[in-house]
Amino acid sequence: LVEHEAVHALGREILQIRQSGTREELHHLLGQLHGHSHRFKESLGQAVQGMRADATAAALPPSSNE
């Protein structure tokens, strides 16, 4: 959630800098955006894997040891 919010905040800042800032500022922010976006995608992928594992475990028949 933190990375997702950071991506949106940087997006807003990039739009402002694009209109009134320098190229260097814009490139710096785009680099930050790329890093946050990458971490967000990794976290999302891990969450999806966790949900799939939970769903698989829930679908397994109960153990006969109980």
VEXDREN-2710 file (C-alpha; in Angstrom, 1 decimal):
% VEXDREN-2710
k/r/px/py/pz
1/LEU/0.0/0.0/0.0
2/VAL/2.9/2.4/0.8
3/GLU/4.5/1.8/-2.6
4/HIS/1.1/2.2/-4.4
5/GLU/0.6/5.6/-2.6
6/ALA/4.2/6.6/-3.4
7/VAL/3.6/5.9/-7.1
8/HIS/0.5/8.1/-7.2
9/ALA/2.2/10.9/-5.3
10/LEU/5.2/10.8/-7.6
11/GLY/2.9/10.9/-10.6
12/ARG/1.3/14.0/-9.4
13/GLU/4.7/15.6/-8.7
14/ILE/6.0/14.6/-12.1
15/LEU/3.0/16.3/-13.8
16/GLN/3.8/19.5/-11.9
17/ILE/7.5/19.4/-12.6
18/ARG/6.8/18.7/-16.3
19/GLN/5.1/22.0/-16.6
20/SER/7.5/24.2/-14.6
21/GLY/10.6/22.2/-13.6
22/THR/13.9/21.3/-15.2
23/ARG/14.7/18.1/-17.2
24/GLU/17.0/17.0/-14.4
25/GLU/14.3/17.2/-11.9
26/LEU/11.9/15.3/-14.2
27/HIS/14.5/12.6/-14.8
28/HIS/15.2/12.2/-11.1
29/LEU/11.5/11.8/-10.3
30/LEU/11.0/9.4/-13.2
31/GLY/13.8/7.3/-11.7
32/GLN/12.1/7.3/-8.3
33/LEU/8.8/6.4/-9.9
34/HIS/10.4/3.4/-11.7
35/GLY/11.8/2.1/-8.4
36/HIS/8.5/2.4/-6.5
37/SER/6.6/0.9/-9.4
38/HIS/9.0/-2.1/-9.5
39/ARG/8.7/-2.6/-5.8
40/PHE/4.9/-2.3/-6.0
41/LYS/4.7/-4.9/-8.7
42/GLU/6.9/-7.3/-6.7
43/SER/4.8/-6.9/-3.6
44/LEU/1.6/-7.4/-5.6
45/GLY/3.0/-10.6/-7.1
46/GLN/4.0/-11.9/-3.7
47/ALA/0.4/-11.1/-2.4
48/VAL/-1.1/-13.0/-5.3
49/GLN/1.2/-16.0/-4.7
50/GLY/0.2/-16.0/-1.0
51/MET/-3.5/-15.9/-1.9
52/ARG/-3.1/-18.8/-4.3
53/ALA/-1.2/-20.8/-1.7
54/ASP/-3.9/-20.1/0.9
55/ALA/-6.6/-21.1/-1.6
56/THR/-4.8/-24.4/-2.5
57/ALA/-4.3/-25.2/1.2
58/ALA/-8.0/-24.6/1.9
59/ALA/-9.0/-26.8/-0.9
60/LEU/-7.0/-29.8/0.3
61/PRO/-8.9/-32.5/2.2
62/PRO/-8.4/-32.6/6.0
63/SER/-5.6/-34.7/7.2
64/SER/-6.4/-38.2/8.4
65/ASN/-4.2/-37.6/11.5
66/GLU/-6.9/-35.5/13.2
END
